[in-house]
Amino acid sequence: LSAEWFAYLAFPAFAWIGLVLARRPWILLALSALVFVALDLAYQAVFGDLVVHAQLNMGILRIIPEFLYGIGLYRLGQRVQLTRRQAIGAAWLSAIILLLLMHFKADERVVVAAAGPLVLSLALLSKSAADRAVARPSMLAAGEASYALYLVHMPILIGWKGVNSALTQRPSAYVLAWWEVACLLVLTLVAAFAVHYLIERPARTWIRRGADRLWPATARKATAPRSRPPGP
């Protein structure tokens, strides 16, 4: 999270790059790939590990190319228009490819790269009016709470293992039993939705209201032609 904090502070720089190269999404994508390769080589030289494993040391290095990747995908999605069938096919194909790569334990750098087409194809479902299955209220709520899920899953896992190892005198690196995985899944989902609805959404509303007071939007007047009374 500290790495993401620094990345968010640098977000104006990412936004500037996205604006400058708004009409050149392929350059943005190539830039993200180049930065990723350069940072990966540098991280291996200094820390002896892949940059996708940058968690304890210089975690911001793995976020920089991913931010650029996301901006490039967003700009590309603005310029791409698929038919409904093409969008559905692209979503299924990219999802299957990503799952196969993960199942067969492909290089994690390849897995990260393959996640991009999946994100893009899911976004294009909405643009092609093919998102009925994922546009349901329950799916939208799950998507909105996904960041809260990301925030709470690790503290809950660490706390669970820490308490269990203290009570049973086992090392905290033990493998979870199936019933522990089930309990943790339910507990984490409940905690994520609680954080989202009790903290995240109210905070977002408060911030937006404050922003509206500081920078009030210009009201647009209706420009519909007025009806004229019939002449004598």
C-alpha positions as CSV (number, residue, x, y, z in Angstrom):
1,L,0.0,0.0,0.0
2,S,2.9,2.4,0.7
3,A,4.1,1.8,-2.9
4,E,0.7,2.6,-4.3
5,W,0.6,5.7,-2.1
6,F,3.7,7.1,-3.8
7,A,2.3,6.0,-7.2
8,Y,-0.9,8.0,-6.6
9,L,1.1,11.0,-5.6
10,A,2.8,10.8,-9.0
11,F,-0.5,10.3,-10.8
12,P,-0.5,13.9,-12.3
13,A,2.6,12.9,-14.2
14,F,0.8,9.8,-15.5
15,A,-2.2,11.8,-16.4
16,W,0.0,14.3,-18.3
17,I,1.5,11.5,-20.3
18,G,-2.0,10.1,-21.1
19,L,-3.1,13.5,-22.3
20,V,-0.1,14.1,-24.5
21,L,-0.3,10.7,-26.1
22,A,-4.1,10.4,-26.1
23,R,-4.2,9.8,-29.8
24,R,-1.3,7.5,-29.8
25,P,-2.4,4.6,-27.6
26,W,0.1,2.2,-29.2
27,I,3.0,4.4,-28.2
28,L,1.6,4.4,-24.7
29,L,1.5,0.6,-24.7
30,A,5.0,0.4,-26.1
31,L,6.3,2.9,-23.5
32,S,4.8,0.8,-20.7
33,A,6.4,-2.3,-22.1
34,L,9.8,-0.6,-22.4
35,V,9.6,0.8,-18.9
36,F,8.5,-2.6,-17.6
37,V,11.5,-4.4,-19.2
38,A,14.0,-1.7,-18.0
39,L,12.7,-1.8,-14.4
40,D,12.6,-5.6,-14.4
41,L,16.3,-5.8,-15.5
42,A,17.3,-3.1,-13.0
43,Y,15.4,-4.9,-10.2
44,Q,17.0,-8.2,-11.0
45,A,20.4,-6.6,-11.0
46,V,19.9,-4.9,-7.6
47,F,17.6,-7.3,-5.7
48,G,18.0,-10.6,-7.6
49,D,14.3,-11.0,-8.2
50,L,11.6,-10.2,-10.8
51,V,10.0,-6.7,-10.5
52,V,6.6,-8.4,-10.2
53,H,7.8,-9.7,-6.9
54,A,8.6,-6.2,-5.6
55,Q,6.7,-6.2,-2.4
56,L,9.2,-5.5,0.4
57,N,11.7,-3.5,-1.5
58,M,10.8,-0.6,-3.9
59,G,7.3,-1.8,-4.7
60,I,6.5,1.4,-6.6
61,L,8.7,0.0,-9.4
62,R,6.1,-2.6,-10.4
63,I,3.3,0.0,-10.3
64,I,4.8,2.5,-12.6
65,P,4.6,0.4,-15.8
66,E,1.2,-0.9,-14.8
67,F,-0.2,2.6,-14.5
68,L,1.1,3.4,-18.0
69,Y,-0.3,0.1,-19.3
70,G,-3.7,1.0,-17.9
71,I,-3.7,4.4,-19.4
72,G,-2.7,3.0,-22.8
73,L,-5.5,0.4,-22.6
74,Y,-8.0,3.1,-21.8
75,R,-6.9,5.3,-24.7
76,L,-7.0,2.2,-27.0
77,G,-10.4,1.3,-25.8
78,Q,-11.6,4.8,-26.8
79,R,-10.6,4.2,-30.4
80,V,-11.7,0.6,-30.8
81,Q,-15.3,-0.3,-31.7
82,L,-16.3,-4.0,-31.7
83,T,-19.6,-5.6,-32.6
84,R,-21.5,-7.4,-29.9
85,R,-20.3,-10.8,-31.0
86,Q,-16.7,-9.7,-31.3
87,A,-16.7,-8.1,-27.8
88,I,-18.1,-11.3,-26.2
89,G,-15.7,-13.5,-28.1
90,A,-12.7,-11.3,-27.2
91,A,-13.7,-11.4,-23.5
92,W,-14.0,-15.1,-23.4
93,L,-10.8,-15.7,-25.4
94,S,-8.8,-13.3,-23.2
95,A,-10.2,-14.8,-20.0
96,I,-9.4,-18.4,-21.2
97,I,-5.9,-17.4,-22.2
98,L,-5.2,-15.8,-18.8
99,L,-6.6,-18.7,-16.9
100,L,-4.5,-21.2,-18.9
101,L,-1.4,-19.1,-18.3
102,M,-2.0,-19.1,-14.6
103,H,-2.9,-22.8,-14.5
104,F,0.3,-23.9,-16.2
105,K,2.3,-21.4,-14.1
106,A,3.6,-19.3,-16.9
107,D,6.1,-16.6,-16.3
108,E,4.4,-14.0,-14.1
109,R,5.5,-11.2,-16.3
110,V,3.5,-12.8,-19.1
111,V,0.5,-13.3,-16.9
112,V,0.6,-9.5,-16.0
113,A,0.8,-8.6,-19.7
114,A,-2.1,-11.0,-20.5
115,A,-4.3,-9.4,-17.9
116,G,-4.4,-6.2,-20.1
117,P,-6.4,-7.7,-23.0
118,L,-8.9,-9.1,-20.5
119,V,-9.4,-5.7,-18.8
120,L,-9.8,-4.1,-22.2
121,S,-12.2,-6.7,-23.6
122,L,-14.4,-6.4,-20.5
123,A,-14.5,-2.6,-20.9
124,L,-15.5,-3.1,-24.6
125,L,-18.4,-5.2,-23.5
126,S,-20.1,-2.1,-22.2
127,K,-19.1,-0.1,-25.3
128,S,-20.7,-2.7,-27.5
129,A,-23.9,-3.1,-25.4
130,A,-22.9,-6.7,-24.6
131,D,-22.5,-6.3,-20.8
132,R,-25.9,-7.4,-19.6
133,A,-24.4,-10.3,-17.7
134,V,-21.9,-8.1,-15.8
135,A,-24.0,-5.0,-15.5
136,R,-26.4,-6.4,-12.9
137,P,-26.6,-4.5,-9.6
138,S,-24.9,-7.4,-7.7
139,M,-22.0,-7.4,-10.2
140,L,-21.6,-3.7,-10.1
141,A,-21.7,-3.7,-6.3
142,A,-19.0,-6.4,-6.3
143,G,-16.9,-4.4,-8.7
144,E,-17.2,-1.3,-6.5
145,A,-16.2,-3.2,-3.4
146,S,-13.2,-4.9,-5.1
147,Y,-10.7,-2.3,-4.0
148,A,-11.9,-2.7,-0.4
149,L,-11.5,-6.5,-0.9
150,Y,-7.9,-5.8,-1.9
151,L,-7.3,-3.7,1.2
152,V,-8.7,-6.1,3.7
153,H,-7.7,-9.5,2.4
154,M,-4.1,-9.5,3.5
155,P,-4.6,-8.1,7.1
156,I,-7.3,-10.7,7.6
157,L,-5.1,-13.5,6.3
158,I,-2.1,-12.5,8.4
159,G,-4.3,-12.1,11.5
160,W,-5.9,-15.5,11.0
161,K,-2.6,-17.3,10.6
162,G,-1.0,-15.4,13.4
163,V,-3.8,-16.2,15.9
164,N,-3.9,-19.9,14.7
165,S,-0.1,-20.3,15.0
166,A,-0.1,-18.8,18.5
167,L,-2.9,-21.1,19.7
168,T,-1.5,-24.3,18.0
169,Q,2.3,-23.5,18.2
170,R,2.6,-24.0,14.5
171,P,4.7,-21.8,12.2
172,S,2.6,-19.1,10.5
173,A,3.7,-20.4,7.1
174,Y,1.5,-23.5,7.4
175,V,-0.8,-24.4,4.5
176,L,-4.4,-23.5,5.1
177,A,-7.0,-26.3,5.4
178,W,-10.0,-26.3,3.1
179,W,-12.3,-25.2,5.9
180,E,-10.0,-22.3,6.8
181,V,-10.1,-21.1,3.1
182,A,-13.9,-21.2,3.2
183,C,-14.1,-19.3,6.4
184,L,-11.5,-16.7,5.3
185,L,-13.4,-16.2,2.0
186,V,-16.7,-15.5,3.8
187,L,-15.0,-13.3,6.4
188,T,-13.1,-11.4,3.8
189,L,-16.1,-10.7,1.6
190,V,-18.2,-9.5,4.5
191,A,-15.4,-7.3,5.7
192,A,-14.9,-5.9,2.2
193,F,-18.5,-5.0,1.7
194,A,-18.6,-3.5,5.2
195,V,-15.6,-1.3,4.5
196,H,-17.0,-0.2,1.2
197,Y,-20.5,0.7,2.4
198,L,-19.6,2.1,5.8
199,I,-16.4,4.0,4.9
200,E,-15.5,4.1,1.2
201,R,-18.9,5.2,-0.2
202,P,-19.6,7.9,2.5
203,A,-16.1,9.2,2.1
204,R,-16.4,9.3,-1.7
205,T,-19.7,11.2,-1.4
206,W,-18.2,13.7,1.1
207,I,-15.2,14.3,-1.2
208,R,-17.4,14.8,-4.2
209,R,-19.6,17.3,-2.4
210,G,-16.6,19.2,-1.2
211,A,-15.2,19.3,-4.8
212,D,-18.5,20.5,-6.1
213,R,-18.5,23.4,-3.6
214,L,-14.9,24.4,-4.6
215,W,-15.4,23.9,-8.3
216,P,-19.1,24.2,-9.1
217,A,-20.1,22.8,-12.4
218,T,-21.5,25.3,-14.9
219,A,-25.2,24.8,-15.4
220,R,-26.3,24.1,-18.9
221,K,-29.4,25.8,-20.0
222,A,-31.8,24.1,-22.2
223,T,-31.6,25.3,-25.8
224,A,-34.8,23.9,-27.1
225,P,-36.6,26.2,-29.5
226,R,-39.5,28.1,-27.9
227,S,-42.9,27.6,-29.4
228,R,-44.5,30.6,-30.9
229,P,-48.2,31.4,-30.7
230,P,-50.0,31.1,-34.0
231,G,-50.5,34.4,-35.9
232,P,-53.8,36.0,-36.4
